[in-house]
Amino acid sequence: MLLGAWGIALFLAGWEVVGQTGALGMSCPPLSAVLAVLADPARALLFQRALGATLGAVATGYGLGLVFGVVAAAAGHLLPGMRGGLDRTSSVIHAIPSVALAPLLILSLGRQATPAALAGINTYFILYVATSSGLAGTSPVLRDLMSVLGAGRWMRFVRIDLPAALPTLVSGMRMAAPGALIGAIIGEWFGASRGVGVIILNAMQNFQIPLLWSMVLLTVMISLTLFWLLGAMQLGAARRYR
């Protein structure tokens, strides 16, 4: 932790020095200017509304992606005949770039729902892969024991497979959180009325470089916070179900 803190401090100090000296031109303002924009009281309400809209889309998409990913993985595990089709379908959806998928979602779902939809799609694939991997990693010895004791497929799933898959599932939840945030921001670029992505796009188009960097820094802070919180949950699941 100490080395990590030193590394972050050196990075931030280097950012400030590079910005003050203008080594990278106007495209890289000093960190102090970026923090001043974030702390500007005149922009506080704008940032609060944008952050609320983005986090709302992330929460909606993340929840839907989590549910559909886990249910699809469970269906593939309990019904092996569906596994191949689910794998291929999930891979095809994941292979489509978000910038290509967003216009299609706008036509079918509308501009306001597109950020949550992209967040859900990014979440779904990671949770599907993580849950499928966790369910497939159950010890064969335990499965044979449950079968000898007369347990059916559903009972084995509830008593053995699902608890054993929880550490991997929570790990997938941790990895999916930044992807959901990125998906929501990309979706906001395509005509959403408010959100962090809208401010980023407007700042880029109007060459408001400190504002642009302040939103990027805010996004990174949110992503790291979600990653850290879910990391604590992953540690608890690993200790309980290892």
C-alpha positions as CSV (number, residue, x, y, z in Angstrom):
1,M,0.0,0.0,0.0
2,L,2.8,2.4,0.8
3,L,4.5,1.7,-2.6
4,G,1.1,2.2,-4.3
5,A,0.6,5.6,-2.5
6,W,4.1,6.7,-3.5
7,G,3.4,5.7,-7.1
8,I,0.1,7.7,-7.2
9,A,1.8,10.7,-5.6
10,L,4.7,10.7,-8.1
11,F,2.2,10.4,-11.0
12,L,0.1,13.3,-9.8
13,A,3.3,15.4,-9.1
14,G,4.5,14.6,-12.6
15,W,1.1,15.6,-14.1
16,E,1.4,19.0,-12.3
17,V,4.9,19.6,-13.5
18,V,4.2,18.6,-17.1
19,G,1.1,20.9,-17.1
20,Q,2.9,23.8,-15.6
21,T,5.8,23.6,-18.0
22,G,3.6,23.1,-21.0
23,A,5.7,20.1,-22.2
24,L,2.7,18.6,-23.9
25,G,1.1,21.8,-25.0
26,M,-2.5,23.0,-24.2
27,S,-3.9,19.5,-24.4
28,C,-2.5,18.7,-20.9
29,P,-3.3,21.3,-18.3
30,P,-1.8,21.1,-14.8
31,L,-3.5,19.1,-12.2
32,S,-4.2,22.2,-10.1
33,A,-6.3,23.7,-12.9
34,V,-8.3,20.5,-13.3
35,L,-9.0,20.3,-9.6
36,A,-10.0,24.0,-9.6
37,V,-12.7,23.2,-12.2
38,L,-14.0,20.3,-10.1
39,A,-14.1,22.5,-7.0
40,D,-15.8,25.4,-8.7
41,P,-19.0,26.1,-6.8
42,A,-20.6,27.5,-9.9
43,R,-20.4,24.1,-11.6
44,A,-21.4,22.0,-8.6
45,L,-25.1,21.7,-9.6
46,L,-24.1,20.8,-13.2
47,F,-21.7,18.1,-12.0
48,Q,-24.3,16.7,-9.5
49,R,-26.9,16.4,-12.1
50,A,-24.5,14.8,-14.6
51,L,-23.2,12.4,-12.0
52,G,-26.6,11.4,-10.9
53,A,-27.8,10.7,-14.5
54,T,-24.6,8.6,-15.3
55,L,-24.7,6.6,-12.0
56,G,-28.4,6.0,-12.5
57,A,-27.8,4.6,-16.0
58,V,-24.9,2.5,-14.6
59,A,-27.0,1.1,-11.8
60,T,-29.8,0.2,-14.1
61,G,-27.6,-1.4,-16.8
62,Y,-25.4,-3.1,-14.2
63,G,-28.3,-4.7,-12.5
64,L,-29.9,-5.9,-15.7
65,G,-26.6,-7.2,-17.0
66,L,-25.9,-9.0,-13.8
67,V,-29.3,-10.7,-13.7
68,F,-29.2,-11.8,-17.4
69,G,-25.6,-12.9,-17.2
70,V,-26.1,-15.1,-14.2
71,V,-29.4,-16.5,-15.5
72,A,-27.9,-17.3,-18.9
73,A,-24.9,-19.0,-17.3
74,A,-27.1,-21.0,-15.0
75,A,-29.3,-22.1,-17.9
76,G,-26.3,-23.2,-19.9
77,H,-25.0,-25.1,-16.9
78,L,-28.3,-26.9,-16.1
79,L,-29.2,-27.4,-19.7
80,P,-26.0,-28.4,-21.5
81,G,-27.8,-28.4,-24.9
82,M,-28.1,-24.6,-24.6
83,R,-24.5,-23.9,-23.7
84,G,-23.1,-23.8,-27.2
85,G,-25.8,-21.4,-28.5
86,L,-25.5,-19.1,-25.5
87,D,-21.7,-19.0,-25.8
88,R,-21.9,-18.0,-29.5
89,T,-24.7,-15.5,-29.0
90,S,-22.9,-13.8,-26.1
91,S,-19.6,-13.7,-28.1
92,V,-21.3,-12.1,-31.1
93,I,-23.0,-9.4,-29.0
94,H,-19.7,-8.7,-27.2
95,A,-17.8,-8.5,-30.5
96,I,-19.9,-5.6,-31.8
97,P,-18.2,-2.2,-30.9
98,S,-20.3,0.0,-28.6
99,V,-20.0,2.9,-31.1
100,A,-21.6,0.7,-33.7
101,L,-24.2,-0.7,-31.4
102,A,-25.3,2.6,-30.0
103,P,-27.2,3.9,-33.1
104,L,-29.1,0.6,-33.3
105,L,-30.1,1.0,-29.6
106,I,-31.2,4.6,-30.1
107,L,-33.6,3.4,-32.9
108,S,-35.0,0.6,-30.9
109,L,-34.9,1.9,-27.3
110,G,-34.5,5.7,-27.5
111,R,-31.7,8.1,-26.6
112,Q,-32.4,8.1,-22.9
113,A,-32.3,4.3,-22.5
114,T,-29.2,3.8,-24.6
115,P,-26.6,4.5,-21.8
116,A,-28.2,1.9,-19.5
117,A,-28.5,-0.6,-22.4
118,L,-24.8,-0.3,-23.3
119,A,-23.9,-0.6,-19.6
120,G,-26.0,-3.7,-19.4
121,I,-24.4,-5.3,-22.5
122,N,-20.9,-4.6,-21.2
123,T,-21.9,-6.1,-17.8
124,Y,-23.7,-9.1,-19.2
125,F,-20.8,-10.7,-21.1
126,I,-18.3,-10.4,-18.2
127,L,-20.9,-11.9,-15.7
128,Y,-21.8,-14.6,-18.2
129,V,-18.2,-15.7,-18.6
130,A,-17.4,-15.4,-14.9
131,T,-20.4,-17.4,-13.8
132,S,-20.0,-20.1,-16.4
133,S,-16.4,-20.5,-15.4
134,G,-17.3,-20.7,-11.7
135,L,-20.1,-23.2,-12.2
136,A,-17.8,-25.4,-14.3
137,G,-15.1,-25.4,-11.7
138,T,-17.0,-27.5,-9.1
139,S,-15.1,-30.4,-7.7
140,P,-16.2,-33.7,-9.5
141,V,-15.8,-35.5,-6.2
142,L,-18.5,-33.4,-4.6
143,R,-20.8,-33.8,-7.6
144,D,-20.3,-37.6,-7.4
145,L,-21.0,-37.5,-3.7
146,M,-24.2,-35.6,-4.2
147,S,-25.3,-38.0,-6.9
148,V,-24.6,-41.0,-4.6
149,L,-26.8,-39.4,-1.9
150,G,-29.6,-39.1,-4.4
151,A,-29.4,-35.4,-5.2
152,G,-30.8,-34.3,-8.6
153,R,-29.3,-31.7,-11.0
154,W,-31.1,-28.8,-9.4
155,M,-30.1,-29.8,-5.8
156,R,-26.5,-30.1,-6.9
157,F,-26.7,-26.7,-8.5
158,V,-28.1,-25.1,-5.3
159,R,-26.0,-26.9,-2.7
160,I,-22.6,-27.3,-4.6
161,D,-22.3,-25.5,-7.9
162,L,-23.6,-22.1,-7.0
163,P,-21.8,-21.6,-3.7
164,A,-18.6,-22.8,-5.3
165,A,-19.1,-20.3,-8.2
166,L,-19.7,-17.3,-5.9
167,P,-16.0,-16.1,-5.6
168,T,-15.7,-16.2,-9.4
169,L,-19.1,-14.5,-9.8
170,V,-18.1,-11.6,-7.4
171,S,-14.8,-11.3,-9.3
172,G,-16.7,-10.9,-12.5
173,M,-18.9,-8.3,-10.8
174,R,-15.8,-6.4,-9.9
175,M,-14.4,-6.5,-13.4
176,A,-17.8,-5.5,-14.9
177,A,-18.2,-2.3,-12.9
178,P,-15.7,-0.1,-14.9
179,G,-17.1,-1.6,-18.2
180,A,-20.6,-0.6,-17.2
181,L,-19.4,3.0,-16.5
182,I,-17.7,3.2,-19.8
183,G,-20.7,1.8,-21.6
184,A,-23.0,4.4,-20.0
185,I,-20.7,7.3,-20.9
186,I,-20.4,6.2,-24.5
187,G,-24.2,5.9,-24.7
188,E,-24.5,9.5,-23.4
189,W,-22.4,10.7,-26.4
190,F,-25.3,9.8,-28.7
191,G,-27.8,12.4,-27.7
192,A,-28.6,12.0,-24.0
193,S,-29.9,15.1,-22.3
194,R,-27.5,15.0,-19.3
195,G,-24.6,12.9,-17.9
196,V,-20.9,12.9,-17.5
197,G,-20.5,11.8,-21.2
198,V,-22.5,14.8,-22.3
199,I,-20.1,17.2,-20.5
200,I,-17.1,15.3,-21.9
201,L,-18.4,15.6,-25.4
202,N,-19.3,19.3,-25.1
203,A,-16.0,20.2,-23.5
204,M,-14.2,18.4,-26.3
205,Q,-16.1,20.2,-29.0
206,N,-15.7,23.6,-27.4
207,F,-12.0,23.0,-26.6
208,Q,-12.6,23.4,-22.8
209,I,-9.5,21.3,-21.9
210,P,-9.5,21.7,-18.1
211,L,-13.2,20.8,-18.0
212,L,-12.6,17.8,-20.2
213,W,-9.8,16.6,-17.9
214,S,-11.9,17.2,-14.8
215,M,-14.6,14.9,-16.1
216,V,-12.0,12.2,-17.1
217,L,-10.5,12.4,-13.6
218,L,-14.0,12.2,-12.0
219,T,-14.7,9.1,-14.1
220,V,-11.5,7.5,-13.0
221,M,-12.3,8.2,-9.4
222,I,-15.8,6.7,-9.7
223,S,-14.4,3.6,-11.5
224,L,-11.7,3.0,-8.9
225,T,-14.2,3.5,-6.1
226,L,-16.6,0.9,-7.5
227,F,-13.6,-1.5,-8.2
228,W,-12.4,-1.1,-4.6
229,L,-15.9,-1.7,-3.0
230,L,-16.5,-4.8,-5.1
231,G,-13.0,-5.9,-4.4
232,A,-13.8,-6.0,-0.7
233,M,-16.9,-8.0,-1.5
234,Q,-14.8,-10.4,-3.5
235,L,-12.4,-10.9,-0.6
236,G,-15.3,-11.8,1.7
237,A,-16.8,-14.3,-0.8
238,A,-13.4,-15.9,-1.3
239,R,-12.9,-16.4,2.4
240,R,-16.4,-17.7,2.9
241,Y,-16.7,-20.1,0.0
242,R,-13.1,-21.1,-0.8
